[in-house]
């Protein structure tokens, strides 16, 4: 059985901030595909990336990434 990936609120936060995936990726120094894969739940971000996203939106990391177990 494949482990469940955490759900996230990145799309919601991006929409609220009116920021595209490409702009967010550029601002964070990440590849566009990285943001896309994280947002779609295809990959889980490492700690550094998760905290960078948290700082980017000014939201605690546990409010962005939701454990769906």
Short mmCIF file of the C-alpha atoms (twelve columns), coordinates in Angstrom:
data_MODEL
# 
_entry.id   MODEL 
# 
loop_
_atom_site.group_PDB 
_atom_site.id 
_atom_site.type_symbol 
_atom_site.label_atom_id 
_atom_site.label_alt_id 
_atom_site.label_comp_id 
_atom_site.label_asym_id 
_atom_site.label_seq_id 
_atom_site.Cartn_x 
_atom_site.Cartn_y 
_atom_site.Cartn_z 
_atom_site.pdbx_PDB_model_num 
ATOM 1  C CA . UNK A 1  0.000  0.000  0.000   1 
ATOM 2  C CA . UNK A 2  1.377  3.384  -1.010  1 
ATOM 3  C CA . UNK A 3  1.623  5.938  1.830   1 
ATOM 4  C CA . UNK A 4  -0.856 8.794  1.701   1 
ATOM 5  C CA . UNK A 5  0.569  12.174 0.866   1 
ATOM 6  C CA . UNK A 6  -0.508 15.106 2.988   1 
ATOM 7  C CA . UNK A 7  -3.110 17.422 1.550   1 
ATOM 8  C CA . UNK A 8  -2.142 21.048 1.304   1 
ATOM 9  C CA . UNK A 9  -3.675 24.487 0.977   1 
ATOM 10 C CA . UNK A 10 -1.098 25.944 -1.420  1 
ATOM 11 C CA . UNK A 11 -3.594 26.541 -4.232  1 
ATOM 12 C CA . UNK A 12 -5.968 28.308 -1.842  1 
ATOM 13 C CA . UNK A 13 -3.150 30.492 -0.469  1 
ATOM 14 C CA . UNK A 14 -1.812 31.281 -3.944  1 
ATOM 15 C CA . UNK A 15 -5.263 32.264 -5.163  1 
ATOM 16 C CA . UNK A 16 -5.775 34.517 -2.153  1 
ATOM 17 C CA . UNK A 17 -2.369 36.147 -2.729  1 
ATOM 18 C CA . UNK A 18 -2.974 36.306 -6.512  1 
ATOM 19 C CA . UNK A 19 0.325  34.550 -7.211  1 
ATOM 20 C CA . UNK A 20 0.907  32.047 -10.018 1 
ATOM 21 C CA . UNK A 21 2.809  28.804 -9.568  1 
ATOM 22 C CA . UNK A 22 5.564  30.210 -11.769 1 
ATOM 23 C CA . UNK A 23 5.845  33.419 -9.743  1 
ATOM 24 C CA . UNK A 24 5.857  31.526 -6.448  1 
ATOM 25 C CA . UNK A 25 8.542  29.172 -7.754  1 
ATOM 26 C CA . UNK A 26 10.699 32.100 -8.928  1 
ATOM 27 C CA . UNK A 27 10.253 33.924 -5.610  1 
ATOM 28 C CA . UNK A 28 11.313 30.809 -3.679  1 
ATOM 29 C CA . UNK A 29 14.130 29.839 -6.059  1 
ATOM 30 C CA . UNK A 30 12.429 26.559 -6.959  1 
ATOM 31 C CA . UNK A 31 11.526 24.928 -10.230 1 
ATOM 32 C CA . UNK A 32 7.981  25.589 -11.420 1 
ATOM 33 C CA . UNK A 33 7.365  21.826 -11.586 1 
ATOM 34 C CA . UNK A 34 8.323  21.489 -7.915  1 
ATOM 35 C CA . UNK A 35 5.495  23.789 -6.870  1 
ATOM 36 C CA . UNK A 36 3.127  22.075 -9.280  1 
ATOM 37 C CA . UNK A 37 3.940  18.578 -7.961  1 
ATOM 38 C CA . UNK A 38 3.684  19.642 -4.311  1 
ATOM 39 C CA . UNK A 39 0.401  21.455 -4.890  1 
ATOM 40 C CA . UNK A 40 -1.094 18.475 -6.717  1 
ATOM 41 C CA . UNK A 41 0.058  16.074 -3.995  1 
ATOM 42 C CA . UNK A 42 2.382  14.196 -6.331  1 
ATOM 43 C CA . UNK A 43 5.330  14.785 -4.016  1 
ATOM 44 C CA . UNK A 44 5.882  15.851 -0.440  1 
ATOM 45 C CA . UNK A 45 8.181  18.827 0.159   1 
ATOM 46 C CA . UNK A 46 11.278 18.499 2.278   1 
ATOM 47 C CA . UNK A 47 11.474 20.405 5.544   1 
ATOM 48 C CA . UNK A 48 13.378 23.339 4.026   1 
ATOM 49 C CA . UNK A 49 10.845 23.746 1.229   1 
ATOM 50 C CA . UNK A 50 7.847  23.349 3.548   1 
ATOM 51 C CA . UNK A 51 9.180  26.058 5.862   1 
ATOM 52 C CA . UNK A 52 10.042 28.316 2.901   1 
ATOM 53 C CA . UNK A 53 6.449  28.009 1.687   1 
ATOM 54 C CA . UNK A 54 5.241  28.724 5.218   1 
ATOM 55 C CA . UNK A 55 7.333  31.896 5.426   1 
ATOM 56 C CA . UNK A 56 6.268  32.919 1.916   1 
ATOM 57 C CA . UNK A 57 2.607  32.991 2.893   1 
ATOM 58 C CA . UNK A 58 3.128  33.969 6.531   1 
ATOM 59 C CA . UNK A 59 1.165  30.923 7.647   1 
ATOM 60 C CA . UNK A 60 2.338  28.188 10.052  1 
ATOM 61 C CA . UNK A 61 3.458  25.064 8.213   1 
ATOM 62 C CA . UNK A 62 0.830  22.940 10.004  1 
ATOM 63 C CA . UNK A 63 -1.877 25.212 8.553   1 
ATOM 64 C CA . UNK A 64 -0.624 24.552 5.011   1 
ATOM 65 C CA . UNK A 65 0.086  20.826 5.064   1 
ATOM 66 C CA . UNK A 66 -2.725 18.726 6.506   1 
ATOM 67 C CA . UNK A 67 -2.178 15.119 7.537   1 
ATOM 68 C CA . UNK A 68 -4.963 13.060 6.004   1 
ATOM 69 C CA . UNK A 69 -4.374 9.838  7.926   1 
# 
